[in-house]
Amino acid sequence: MLLLLACTKPDVEPIDSDPVVEDTGCDVGVGVGDCPADFALIDQTGVEYVFSEHDPVVVSVSVMWDPTWQDRVREVDDFYEAHPEIATFDVLVENLAGEDPLGSDALLWSDSLGLSLTVLLADDDFRESWADPGENGSYVVFARGGVVTLKATSATADVQSALEGEL
């Protein structure tokens, strides 16, 4: 009797999580000086990560179809490789077709760009609470003490240096 098994990473769909917003005295948002909403998101393997469990934290928000952001997310990854002690996540909001990403999209994104940081799958609550329509879908924030201290976009000349400036 011959038994063959194949092991692959599952197409994990994002789980919906209610954003947690505590009364901190600052506006909820993703601009400098804002307090971003908390989130619990999963990566392509199903491991859950909670934003508020990390301080400081870097969160890159990506859409796969934005070619400009592909270079920027590599800069975020370079920052992570230089500072692995700082929690650094890339949250994938849309796949190449502009649809909700699956685990396979996150794996393709990570592998094709050579990323070592953790890629998370956005859920509806994340999209609502972290949306920034003025940024073409992609940007990165550095938060310390639950407050955004840096926001960089695809127009930022050197994202890695901007992040380094927050240390």
N, C-alpha and C positions, 0 to 999 in steps of 0.2 A: 504494500500500500504506500502510495506516494502522496504526501501532503505538501502543497506549495502555499506559502503565505507571502503576501506583498504588504509592505509597510509604506504608507504615504502620509503626509500631513493632511489633516482633514480640511474641507472647506467649511470653516467655522463662520457662522453668521454673527454679526454684532448683537450683543444683548442690550436691551433698553435699560438704562439706569436713570433714576431721578437725580437731577443735579442737586447738590447740597450747597446751599448758600447760607453762611452764618452771618449774623449781624456784626460786621466788622467796622462799620463807619465809613467805608469807601464804596464807590459805585461798583456794581457788578459789570464786568466787561473785560475786554482784552487790550485796552489802551494803557499807556504808561500811567501808573497811579491807581489803576483799577484793581479790583479783587476778582480774579477769574472764578467762575463757578467750578465746583469740584466735579470730578467725574470718576467713574469706574469703567474702564474699557478693557477689552481682551485683545491679545495678539493673535497671530495666525495659528497658533497652536492651542489656543483656549485659555492661556494664563491671564488672569485679571490683574490690572494695575490701577491703583487709586492715586489720583493727583495729589491729594492732601497728605499722603504718607511720605512725600518727598520734599525736602527743602535744603538748598535751592533746587529748582527744577527748570529744565528747558523743554518747551513743547513746540515742535514744528507742526504746522497744519498744512497738509499737502493734498493736491489733486494730481492724479497721474498724468492728465492731459496737458499740464502746464510745463512746457519745455524749459522755460526760464527757471522754474523752481527746482528742476532736477539738479542744476549746478549748485543752487543754494542749499539744498538738503545734503549734498555732499560736504559742503562747508560745515554744516551743523554736525555731520558725522565726524569730520576731522576734529571739531571741538570735543566731541564725546571721546574720541580715541585719545586725545591729549589729557582729558579730565574724566576718566571713567567713574570717579567717585561722585560726580554730579549726575543725578537722574536725567536722562535725555531721551525723549520720545519723539517719534514722528507719527502723527495721527493721520491716517489715510482717510480722506473724506469722500473722494470719488475715484472710480477706476477710469480706464482709458475711454470708456463709453459714456462717462458722466453719470454712472449709476453707483449705488451703494456697493462698496468693495466687499469681497469675500476673503477668506484666508488665503486662497490661491493668488489673489491680486496682491496682497501684502507680501507674500513670498516672492512673486515676480518682481515687485517694486524693489524689495530689499536685495534680491540676487542680482538684478540687472544693473543696479546702481552701486553694488558692492558695499552696502551699508552694514555696519556692525551695531548700530543703535537699535532699540526695540521699536518695531512698527506696530501700531495699534489700529484697530478698526473703529471708525467713528460710528456712533449710534445717533438716533434722531435727537435725543436730548443734548448731545454734544454739539450737533450741527446748530441747534437753536441757541444754545447758550454761548458758543464760541464763534458764531458766524460773524464775518466781517465782510459785508458785500463790497466794500471799497478796495479790497485787496486781491481781487481775481481768484479768491479761494485759497491762496497760499501765503503764509507768514510764519514767523517764529517769535516766541516770547520767552523772556527770562524772568522768573518770579522768585522772589526771596521774601520769606515771612508772609506768604500768601498775597503779595502785592506785585504787580507787573512793574519791573524796573527798566525793561528794554523791550522794544518791539521793532523787528526788522522785517522788511518786505523784499520782494524780488528786485526792487529798485535800490536796495542797500548794496553799496559797492563791495563790501567785504564782511559778510555775516560772521565769519569765524572771529575776526578781529573785534567786531562789535560785542560778541559774546565774551571774548577774553577781557574786554574792558569792564565787565560786570564783576570780575573776580576781585 
